[in-house]
Amino acid sequence: RVEVRTLTAQNEELRSFKVSLETQVANLRALVNQHELSISYKDKDMEVLNEKMKEMTKQLEGKDKSLQDRSAVGEKAIASYKRKAQEALAAANARLASANQA
């Protein structure tokens, strides 16, 4: 009878321990699922950010091209202005030299 009681008590302890371990396993599985879901969301966020980055890179390339075009136009205008100013200065010098000779 004492052995039966001892074995019954040990059996109850082991069953209780088993239930505790099963609960821990279930909690750990839930935690793993939660982490997997979180990783999935982060992956989707990374994909969205990568797409935005590609889009912004394209926009930046377009703006760089536009800036280069504007710069080229500005440089042409400055070169034209310089050429005209030099021509006008040369003409003025020629008139001055002509006037001095007369």
C-alpha positions as a Markdown table, in Angstrom:
| # | Residue | x | y | z |
|---|---|---|---|---|
| 1 | Arg | 0.0 | 0.0 | 0.0 |
| 2 | Val | 2.8 | 2.4 | 0.8 |
| 3 | Glu | 4.4 | 1.6 | -2.6 |
| 4 | Val | 1.1 | 2.1 | -4.4 |
| 5 | Arg | 0.7 | 5.5 | -2.7 |
| 6 | Thr | 4.4 | 6.4 | -3.5 |
| 7 | Leu | 4.0 | 5.3 | -7.1 |
| 8 | Thr | 0.6 | 7.2 | -7.4 |
| 9 | Ala | 2.2 | 10.3 | -6.1 |
| 10 | Gln | 5.2 | 10.0 | -8.5 |
| 11 | Asn | 2.8 | 9.4 | -11.3 |
| 12 | Glu | 0.8 | 12.6 | -10.5 |
| 13 | Glu | 4.1 | 14.6 | -10.3 |
| 14 | Leu | 5.2 | 13.2 | -13.6 |
| 15 | Arg | 1.8 | 14.0 | -15.2 |
| 16 | Ser | 1.9 | 17.5 | -13.8 |
| 17 | Phe | 5.5 | 17.9 | -15.1 |
| 18 | Lys | 4.4 | 16.6 | -18.5 |
| 19 | Val | 1.6 | 19.1 | -18.7 |
| 20 | Ser | 4.0 | 21.9 | -17.7 |
| 21 | Leu | 6.4 | 20.8 | -20.4 |
| 22 | Glu | 3.6 | 20.6 | -23.0 |
| 23 | Thr | 2.5 | 24.2 | -22.0 |
| 24 | Gln | 6.1 | 25.4 | -22.4 |
| 25 | Val | 6.3 | 23.7 | -25.8 |
| 26 | Ala | 3.1 | 25.4 | -26.9 |
| 27 | Asn | 4.3 | 28.7 | -25.7 |
| 28 | Leu | 7.6 | 28.3 | -27.6 |
| 29 | Arg | 5.7 | 27.3 | -30.7 |
| 30 | Ala | 3.6 | 30.4 | -30.4 |
| 31 | Leu | 6.7 | 32.5 | -30.0 |
| 32 | Val | 8.3 | 31.0 | -33.0 |
| 33 | Asn | 5.2 | 31.7 | -35.1 |
| 34 | Gln | 5.1 | 35.2 | -33.9 |
| 35 | His | 8.8 | 35.7 | -34.9 |
| 36 | Glu | 8.1 | 34.2 | -38.3 |
| 37 | Leu | 5.2 | 36.5 | -38.8 |
| 38 | Ser | 7.3 | 39.5 | -37.7 |
| 39 | Ile | 10.1 | 38.5 | -40.1 |
| 40 | Ser | 7.5 | 38.2 | -42.9 |
| 41 | Tyr | 6.3 | 41.7 | -42.2 |
| 42 | Lys | 9.8 | 43.0 | -42.1 |
| 43 | Asp | 10.6 | 41.3 | -45.4 |
| 44 | Lys | 7.5 | 43.0 | -47.0 |
| 45 | Asp | 8.6 | 46.3 | -45.5 |
| 46 | Met | 12.1 | 45.8 | -47.0 |
| 47 | Glu | 10.5 | 45.1 | -50.4 |
| 48 | Val | 8.5 | 48.2 | -50.2 |
| 49 | Leu | 11.5 | 50.3 | -49.2 |
| 50 | Asn | 13.6 | 48.8 | -52.0 |
| 51 | Glu | 10.9 | 49.7 | -54.5 |
| 52 | Lys | 10.7 | 53.2 | -53.2 |
| 53 | Met | 14.5 | 53.5 | -53.3 |
| 54 | Lys | 14.6 | 52.3 | -56.9 |
| 55 | Glu | 11.8 | 54.8 | -57.8 |
| 56 | Met | 13.7 | 57.7 | -56.1 |
| 57 | Thr | 16.9 | 56.7 | -57.8 |
| 58 | Lys | 15.2 | 57.0 | -61.1 |
| 59 | Gln | 13.8 | 60.4 | -60.2 |
| 60 | Leu | 17.3 | 61.5 | -59.1 |
| 61 | Glu | 18.8 | 60.3 | -62.4 |
| 62 | Gly | 16.1 | 62.3 | -64.2 |
| 63 | Lys | 16.8 | 65.4 | -62.1 |
| 64 | Asp | 20.6 | 65.0 | -62.7 |
| 65 | Lys | 20.0 | 64.8 | -66.4 |
| 66 | Ser | 17.8 | 67.9 | -66.3 |
| 67 | Leu | 20.4 | 69.8 | -64.2 |
| 68 | Gln | 23.1 | 68.8 | -66.7 |
| 69 | Asp | 20.9 | 70.0 | -69.6 |
| 70 | Arg | 20.3 | 73.3 | -67.8 |
| 71 | Ser | 24.0 | 73.7 | -67.1 |
| 72 | Ala | 24.9 | 73.1 | -70.7 |
| 73 | Val | 22.3 | 75.7 | -71.8 |
| 74 | Gly | 23.7 | 78.2 | -69.3 |
| 75 | Glu | 27.3 | 77.5 | -70.4 |
| 76 | Lys | 26.3 | 78.1 | -74.0 |
| 77 | Ala | 24.6 | 81.4 | -73.1 |
| 78 | Ile | 27.6 | 82.6 | -71.2 |
| 79 | Ala | 30.0 | 81.6 | -74.0 |
| 80 | Ser | 27.7 | 83.5 | -76.5 |
| 81 | Tyr | 27.6 | 86.5 | -74.2 |
| 82 | Lys | 31.4 | 86.5 | -73.8 |
| 83 | Arg | 31.9 | 86.2 | -77.6 |
| 84 | Lys | 29.5 | 89.1 | -78.2 |
| 85 | Ala | 31.1 | 91.2 | -75.5 |
| 86 | Gln | 34.6 | 90.5 | -77.0 |
| 87 | Glu | 33.3 | 91.4 | -80.5 |
| 88 | Ala | 31.7 | 94.6 | -79.2 |
| 89 | Leu | 35.0 | 95.5 | -77.3 |
| 90 | Ala | 37.0 | 94.7 | -80.5 |
| 91 | Ala | 34.7 | 97.0 | -82.5 |
| 92 | Ala | 34.9 | 99.7 | -80.0 |
| 93 | Asn | 38.7 | 99.4 | -79.9 |
| 94 | Ala | 38.7 | 99.6 | -83.7 |
| 95 | Arg | 36.6 | 102.7 | -83.7 |
| 96 | Leu | 38.9 | 104.3 | -81.1 |
| 97 | Ala | 42.0 | 103.4 | -83.1 |
| 98 | Ser | 40.4 | 104.8 | -86.3 |
| 99 | Ala | 39.4 | 108.0 | -84.4 |
| 100 | Asn | 42.9 | 108.4 | -83.1 |
| 101 | Gln | 44.4 | 108.0 | -86.5 |
| 102 | Ala | 42.2 | 110.7 | -88.0 |
